[in-house]
Amino acid sequence: MIRRFENEDKEQLIKILKQGIVIVGQDNIDSIIGESDRIIVYDENETGICGFSSLMRWGIDGINGKIITYVAPRSRKKGIGTLLYNKIMKYADELKLNLINTEFRVDKDDATLFYKKLGYEKWFGLHEMHYNGSEQPKSDMKFVSYEDKYFEQYVEGLRNSFYEMRRVHDFQPHLCCEFSKEKREELLCSKDNIFLLLVNGNFAASASVKIDDKDSLGPIFVVPSYQGKKYGRIIAQFAINEAIHRGINNINLEVVEWNIRAVNLYISLGFDIIQTTHTYRQVRI
């Protein structure tokens, strides 16, 4: 039986989530349960909830939607996933969304065929990586904490560094990060966690270290004119050491699957890929 999610279902839903849809931390649970516009569950009565589907709107004015559908292994091959998906899509159709996307692990419970049959196409892949090493070699190059005087250089470097990746994947806008008052204030609030590598006094690379976040490192980037000169390794090593000095026990980061050079760099430094998720999308306009 398909029905609307109720607060009393939360414990059962968390158990289902932890069976493999993603590596679930509290932030994932809060995102799916607390931020979704609608959640429906499949209740088998005697054995309880065995699957769910959720829809969360995103984008300017909520014009896009993200759907997650998952069925516990014990209840698969019964058509439950299709039933849940079709039901949540009726609600999505009412909202007249421009785009719908979904994400799932491909290293476990790969749902590629399910969504391809529904007309979805791959958008991008994302590796979650975990560091398993000790301190990295230290560099005698100059690292400084972010200050407001670096605002224009930082934003320009961030925009140019990620432009090609955003263009290839059609992430809108292709140039991320605006020269806005809001962005300036955001960076100032995070200034103690953002570090810059200076080469002959010029801004060459940056990394951030976050304590209360699933991804404790990021973004890490090198200004295009300084790429190919080992500065990516140097700033990444600095970030790893800074995280260790701050007592961060789980050093994680995310990197787009397409960025093979960055993936290989992180692996060479001692990171392991602990999960890979693919995001598929269906354009509806």
N, C-alpha and C positions, 0 to 999 in steps of 0.2 A: 504494500500500500504506500502510495506517495502522499506525503502531507507536508505542511509547513514546519520548519524548524521551531522548536520551543526551547526556552532556557534550560528546561530539565534534560534536554538532549545533549548538552554541552560535553559532559564527561564521555559519553559514547562516541561523539563526533571526534573528540581529541584522540581517542584510541584508534579510530579509523585513520585519521591523519598520520599518526605515527607508524602506521604499517607500511608506508613507503611512498606516498605521493610526493613528499619533499622531506628533507631533513628539517624537522619542525622544532623551532624554538618558540618562545613566548610571543615574539613579534609576528611569526607566521600565523599562530593561532589567533591572535588579536586581529590580524589583517583579514583572515577568512571569516571568522565568526563575528567580529565586532564592526567591520567596515563594509560588509556585503549589504547590498540593497535587498537581496532576497536569498534565502537558503531553503531548499527543499530536501527532504530525506526519504529514503526508502526503508520502511519499517516492516520487518518480517514477523512482527508480533511476538512469537515465542522466543526467537533468537535475538530480537532487537534490531537496531539500525545497522544496515549492512552497506549503505552507500548514501551519497549526497551529491547535490549540485548547487553551486552558488553563483551569483552574478553581482559584480561590483562595477559601478560606473566610474569612469575616469576621463581625464581630459577636460578642456575648457567647457564649462556648462554641462559636464557629464555626457558628452556626445558619443563616447566610446564605452565599450563594456568588456569586462574580463570574466570569462566563465571557467570554473573548475568543476569537473565531474569525476568522481572516483567511487569505485565499488570494491569492497573488501575481497581478497582472493577467494574466500570460501563461497562467495555468491556470484562468481563470474559465469559467463557463457549462459546466462538466463535471459539476456535482453534488458537487464535492469539499467545498465548504463545508458542505453538508447532511450529508454523510457524517461529517465531523469533528464537527459539532455533535451529531448523534445519538449518536456514540460517547462523547463527553465527558459527555453527559447521562445515559448509563447509570451512570456513576460518580456523578454528582450524585444520581440517584435512590437509590442505595445509602446515601447520607449523610442522606437524608430532610430536606433543607434547607427552611426556611420561605419563603425568597425567593431568587430568582436575578436578578441584574442583569448588564447588559453595557453597554459604552460604545464609541462609534465617532465618527469625525469626520463631520460633515455637509457641510463645505466641500470634502471630498475623499473619494472612495470611500464615499459615503453608503449605509449598510446598513439604512436605515429599513424598506423593504419586506420585506427578508429576515426581520427580527425581528418585524414586525407579523404576518406570516403564521404565525409560531410562537406567537402569543398574547401577545407582549410589549406593554406600553403605556409611553408616554413618562413618565419620572419628572421629569427636569430637564435643562436645558441649561447649559453652562458655556463662557464665552468666556475664552480666554487672550489677554492683551493685552500689548503691548510698547511701551515709551516711546521715542520717536524725537526728543526735543527736548533743549534745554540747560537751564540752571538756570531755575527759576521765580521770579516776584517774591517778595520776602521780606516777611513780615508782622511787625509790631511787637507782636503778641500774645504771651502768655506760654506757652512750651512747656517742659515739664520731663520728665526721665527718670522712669520708673516707680520707685516705692518701695513698700515693704510697707504703708505707711500708707494707700495708695490701693486696697488689695485689695478691700474691700467695694464701693467705688464703681465700680471697674473691672469686676468680675464682674457687678454689677447692670446696668451700662451695656451690657456685651457681651450679656447675656441678653436685655434688652429690645430692643436694636437689631436683633438677628437673629431675634426671635421670629416676626414675621409671615412672613418668608421661609421659616423652618423649618416653620411651620404650613401654609402653602400647599403646600409640597412633601412634607409628612408626614415630615420628618426627625425621628426620635425620639432623645431627648426634644425637644419643641418649645422648651423653655427649655434652651439649651445651657450648659455650663460650671457646675460645682458649686462651692459655697462649701466646698471641701474642703482638707484639709492638703496633699494631693498637688498641687492646682491652685495653692495658695499657693506651694509650693516651685518649681513649674514657672515661674511668673511671676517669681519672684526670680532664678532661673537665667537668665532672658531679660531682666532689667531694663535692661541696657545697649542693648537693641534695641527697647524699647517706649517710646513718647513720648506724653505727654498734653498736650492743649490745655486751659488753664484760662481761664475767663471769670469775672472778678470773684472769683477764688479757687476757683471751682467747676469740677469735672471736666465738660468738654463734649464732647470727642472724643479719639480715639486712633488711632495708626498704629504699625505695627512695620516695621522694616527688617532684612532678613536677608541675610547675605553668602553663606553656603554653602547656598543653596536655590534651586530652580528658580523659585519665586515670591518675588522679592526684596522685594515689598511685601505687607503684609497680616498680620492683618486691619486694615482701615481702617473705622472706624465713628464715628457721631455719636450721642450720647445723645438719645433721642426728644424730650425737651423742648427741645433745642437744634437740632433739624432744621429745614430751610427757612430758615436764616439765614446761609448761605454758609460755615458752618464746615467742611462736607465738603470744599469746594475748598481752604480754608486749610490743613487738616491734610494733605490729599493733596499740596499744593505743598511743604509742609514735608518730607514723607516723600521726595519726589522729590529735593529738594536734599540731604537727609541721605544718600541713596543715592549721589548724585554725589560728595559730599565723601568718602565712604568708598571711592571708586574702583570702584564697581559699574558694569561696562560694559553689562550686560544687565539693564535694569530691567523686570521683569515682574510681573504680578499676574493673579489669576483673579477673575472676577465672575460670579455666576449670571445667566443670560440674562434671567430674569424681572425683575431689578432694572434696569429701563430707565433710571431716573434716574441711577443710578451709572454705567452704561455710557456715557450721554451726557456725564456729567461728565468721565470719563476721556478720552473722545475729544476733548472741548474743551480738555483739558490737553496733548494731543499723543500720546495712546496710539492704537495701531492694533490691531484684532482680527487676530491671526495664525492662530488656529484656533478652531473651535467644535466641541465634542463634545456629543453627546446621550447621556444614560444612560436606558436602558429597563429595565423590570423585569417580572418575572412572579411574582406571589404564589402560593404553592403550598400554603397551609394554609386 
